[in-house]
Amino acid sequence: MSGQTPGREPENPLDQALESVDAAAEPGLAEELEQERAREREAAVEETGVRWADAFRRIVSGGWVVSVGAIVLAVLVGSIMIVFTDERVQETAGYFFARPGDMLAAAADAVGGAYSALFRGSVYNYQADTLTLAIRPLTQTLTNAGPLVAAGLGVALAFRAGLFNIGGQGQILMAAAGAGWVGFGLTGVPFPLHLLLALVAGILAGALWAGIAGILKARTGAHEVIVTIMLNYVAFYLISYLLATPGLLQAPGSANPQTPRTQESAILPRLVGERFPLHWGFVLSLLAVVLVWWLLNRSSIGFSFRAVGENPKAARVAGIDVPRTTVSVMLVAGALVGLAGVQQVLGTITTGFGSDIDAGIGFDAITVALLGRSNPWGVLGAGILFGGFKAGGSAMQAGEGIPIEIVLVVQSLIVLFIAAPPLVRAIFRLPQPVTRQRRGTPPVRSTATTTEGQA
Amino acid sequence: MRLELRGITKRFGALVANDHIDLVVEPGEIHSLLGENGAGKSTLMNVLYGLYTADEGQILLDDEVQRFDGPGDAMAAGIGMVHQHFMLVPVFTVAENVMLGHESTRAGGVLDLDSAREVVREISARFGFHVDPDALVEDLPVGVQQRVEIIKALSRNADVLVLDEPTAVLTPQETDELMGIMRQLRDEGVAIVFITHKLREVRAVADRITVIRHGRVVGEASPTATDAELASLMVGRAVELTVHKETPRLGDNALEVRDLVVTSPDGQPLVDGVSFTVRGGEVLVVAGVQGNGQTELTEALLGLHESARGSIRLDGHEIVGRSVRRILDAGVGFVPEDRTEDGLVAEFTIAENLILNRTDGPPFVRGGSLQLDARDDFAREKVAEFDVRTQGIDVPVGRLSGGNQQKVVLARELSRDLRLLVAAQPTRGVDVGSIEFIHKRIVATRDAGIPVVVVSTELDEAVALADRIMVMYRGKVVGIVPSTTPRDVLGLMMAGIAPETEGEAA
């Protein structure tokens, strides 16, 4: 994982130049440099051997390598944490100067053990006796990923429209309550219909809860960050109250603040058999990924979402109703987050739930959206990664005695590194991002450009 | 102090931004550096100011070779720079801004604001700046903020003053005042480097002119050179500066504005009872000093002001109270005053910006789905037709130069089925080559029988484009006069003094 660019010189001086030119002070020069760079790149691409180098450059200068770099860095720093918290390492450190090998071996053991446990707990358990047990961790990872991806999409979509949706927790709770209420309260409805009704109820509840923030923002300008945070509290205590009140959400005859079981007819079926926890919720999340991708990149609604997100003033001048768009964005975002709550209640925890049903997903979703660069496919990858951390974390704790907190430290470090791209770039010596030119379209040049250049 | 640049070369990779540039500025001289955007003027000045290190060449002050590692060195050597974008702290007072960076303190680390105030007063009095040292910078008009920048430079005993596109943000009056200040400074023996691409200003104030194109000095000119000579030197080809247009052929369609009132949120009238008519096939230029209601007038035409009262009839249909979307659909083309704020989404590609206000139906949207092929074909066609200099339609529009950005806006608006074109400051911050093009397209729109409203604060442009000129002052119409009206009459009208033949066409 070094930032060497094969084929061409590691750092293109034009890139550096472009970066150092203050585009605001001298737009023309920046443009010239850009064109020069593009010409150079075209020339390079023509030599077939260099094509890969060029492709690599584009990837490297994009945000993805930063995400991967952040993960690598976090894992490295996590290793240090593991080494320092490991008891055997601490023991052997006492006689480090007599026999340094002991401590180094213990450290290697601890790190190796920890990360292999993480792998075994999240992807493939090669120590298991049967294939079923061996691949069970993967299905657990995907099960965890389902709600994370859905909620992550909700946050990412809002990001793209310039809105910071911190209200994941509240939206999940309201969606869970909605889906749960239909799931256990409605009787005599056959299987697929009951499930569908519960799904819709949950998604609607999430959408409406987020929609409140959207309406307040659109009508009064109230900042969505504050509103969504406060709506988290409102939802949490409201649900807590409903759960503690007989006749509302509380299971009849129970003193615990918990709902009844979800009825069989409203449960998301298992996807690959009863022995694996994976249910159809993950498929719903996958569909949501495709839907959000289409919405953002191919639909006129998504176009206006993005326009409002990037420049609301220009969007208004272009005839886009900005307040209405704000409300729509929050409704869709809430529906996506709601899908996460629905999966929790109808798929993962069907034996009745309490006010902790959101399981931190609402906030993890922000991380997932950031790690995924607010891109639907990126969110999918990030969601699966975090699902893996969740699944593997318990295996690390159980198998190797590593505190679960260390896993959380690694997760948090990822976010930290993500939030500081220049740091990651500096460490891996990656080139700065200079262009967002996309692939696939041949350059267009008006006839005059080729000869006279800048006029 | 005599400034000499010898063979300055600055490369950015394969691009040579400055190619062996020689420049001598004598004390007591205003030396104008003329060139298009991207010609390398600012790069050269950044080298002089120590922001870039030259790859080759020397900087000499009074024949001594200098070596600047940063702006601090340059300032210490007596070079002052007023950037195009001011480097002031808005919430600080004038005195605080002036002392920032070389604060003097009294015992106990207390800032010696009194001495800073004294410095401001002294310089202010010497040059007649009328700047209050205790005023907050954010409360000051742009022109006064610029004087604060000049005071800042002078307070550090600058003998060489670099003004980088200083008039870009100024009104005509402020520009005149700045020129007065420059002459005064020159007479005090300051060497002034005046960077600009506006020909009129150069001829008005410069003692010597050096023209830069593509990073090279392409010639020196005397201030007596004509605009056309300077422009062709700058652009490298002959440039048409006058707008050729036939006598208007008026149509029956018209924009009729009656008693239009726009108020600010705190109830102040911004547009105050404005009435005018523009017939199809004519250009009405709304002239006036910036900030006299022209901006609000154009915004009201697009339905951007909910406070708008009165009547705006396009082809006989009332459009006050309609949504922006419906006004666009009625055929109003709108080129906003600030294209980066209101006209374009910088992060969007050229193709996306070209359909920014056309996503409500065919041909670019069908069944809620963007038609990417139609969009890209359209974009390629428009990029070629409007001569947008770009590597491709997928380049984010924020990467283009001002002139090319404006062509994108114009391409979008003119390719719709128009019944009215409203263009606010269509050539502001646009290079000479593009101005010519933009003017031609506006005249072509007029000749197609469409009413055209252009807002311009530059009299040259107003006179060149207009069939009639409407001058606004403090939200009111001073008068509507033919474009043949003498400049001095127009100048008086811009100061609010109505001409004797008032109401000629109003």
Interface residues (C-beta under 8 A of the other chain):
Chain A: N12 P13 L14 D15 Q16 A17 L18 S20 V21 A23 A24 A25 E26 P27 G28 L29 A30 E31 E32 L33 E34 Q35 E36 R37 A38 E40 N297 R298 S299 S300 I301 F303 S304 R306 A307 E310 N311 K313 A314 A315 R316 V317 A318 G319 I320 D321 T435 R436 Q437 R438 T441 P442 P443 V444 R445 S446 T447 A448 T449 E452 G453 Q454 A455
Chain B: R11 F12 G13 A14 L15 A17 E36 N37 G38 A39 G40 S42 T43 N46 Y52 H83 Q84 H85 D164 H214 V235 G236 R237 L302 L304 S323 V324 R325 I327 L328 D329 F334 P336 E341 D342 G343 L344 V345 A346 E347 F348 T349 E352 L356 N357 T359 D360 V365 G368 S369 L370 L372 D376 R380 V383 A384 D387 V388 R389 T390 Q391 G392 I393 D394 V395 P396 R399 L400 S401 G402 N404 D431 G433 S434
